[in-house]
Amino acid sequence: MKIAITSGKAEGPSKLNAFDNALLDAGIGDVNLIKVSSIIPADFKFVELPELKPGAMINCVLAHKSSKNKGDVLTAVIAVATSADFGCVVEHSSTNEDPEEVREMAVFMVKEMMKTRKMEIKEIIVEEISHTVQNGGSVVAAIVYLE
């Protein structure tokens, strides 16, 4: 299975428009996202996000946050832990929290998922994005299952 990690940020006249614009910035705005839980198979391969066919049904794990409050700092993080067997994914987002603390919490949670499963961590990959709201902003981070 091929998977890609992506993120985006944007402004918009409403929270919904900001979210849509952030999805477009991440390269996943013209597809139908199907939220799945947080397991990736052992036979996965990370790839660059390809151009996706508009209207395609795409499985993903998605972290997002939107706000209309000027000055809010939005952060979205995806943390992936891999092992020889399979991997776990955590999505985490926050408003007005230190982005480094949001990242650290996502990494902590994915490590705990692996520990609970008694799996040795091979690698941890993190995708994160932050944005300071001007008028209406949004951030998204996602792991996208491609096949």
N, C-alpha and C positions, 0 to 999 in steps of 0.2 A: 504494500500500500504506500502511496505517495502522500505526504502531508506537507503543508506550507504554513509558515507563521508570518503574520502580517499585522500591521497596526496603522492607525490613521487618526488625524485630529482635524477639527474644522469648526467654523463659526456658522451661524444661521439665524434667521429671524425668529425661529421658535426652537424649542428643544428637539422636536421631531426633525425639523429641517437640519439642525446642526448634526444630529445623529446620522441622518441620511448622507450628509456631506462628508462626515467622518468615514462612513462605510465606503463611499466613493474614493476617498483619499487612500484607504487601505486596499483598494482594488476589488472589493466585494460588495459594491453597492448596486449592481445590476443583476444580482442573483437572489434566489430565495434561500435564506439561511435556515437550516434545520438544527436546532440546538440539541446536542447529544451530551451524554455524561463524559466522564473524564478518563477513559482508557484508550490507549493506542496499542495496536497489535505489534508483536515482536518483529514482523517482517516489514516494518515501515522504513521509508527513506525520506529524509528532508529534501525538498526541492524549492526552487524559487517559485513564487506564485505566478502561474501562467495567466494569460488572458482567459477569462471565464466566459462561457457562452451566456448571453443575457437570458434570464428566465430559468437558468439551470437550478436544479435542486441540489444544494451543497450542505453536507453535514459539517458542523463546526462546534467548537467550544469558544464562547464569546464573552469577553469582559468589556463592559462599557459603563460610561458615566456621562451625564449631561447636566447642564445648569444654565440658568438665565441670569445668575448673579455675577455682575462684573467683579473681577478680581479673584473669583474662586479658582483654585488650582485642582484640576481634574487629573486623575491618574488611573490607567488601566494596565493590568499585567497578566500575562500568560506565562506560567512556569511549567516546564515539561521535565520529568525525570525518567530516564531510560534504564533498562536492565537487560540482561540476556533473555528474559522471558517476554516481557511486554513493558509498557510504560504508563505513567499516570500524568494527568494534566490538571492544573489548578488555574481557575480564573479568579481574579481579585481586582476590585476597583475601589476608589475612595475620592472624597472631596475634602480639600484643605488639610490633608495629611501629608507629611514629608514623603515625597515620592520614593526615597530610599527605604523608608519604613514600610511602604506598601509593597515594594519589591521583596524586602526581607520576609514579610509575612507570607507572601505567595510561595517563596522558596521553603520556608518553614513548613507550610501546609503540605506541599508536595512531598517533602522528605517524610513527613508523618504518614502520608498515604502509603509510601513505599515501606516504611518501617512496619506498619500494621500488616502488610502483605508479606513481611519477612523477605523482601527483595533487596538485593545489593544494588546500589545506584552506580550505574556506569557513567552517566553524564547528566548534567542539569543545563537546560537551555531556557533562557528567559527573554521574552519580548515585552517591552514596556514603553509607554508613551505618556507624556504629561502635557498639559495645556493650561494656560491662564486665560480665563474667559474675558472677552471684551464686551460682547453684547449677549450672545447666547452661544455656548460652546459644547463640544462633545469630544470624547476620546473613545476609541475602540482598539482592542487587541484580540486577535483570534488565531486559533489553530484550525486549519481548513483541511478536511479529508478529501483527497482528490480522486482516489480510486480504490 
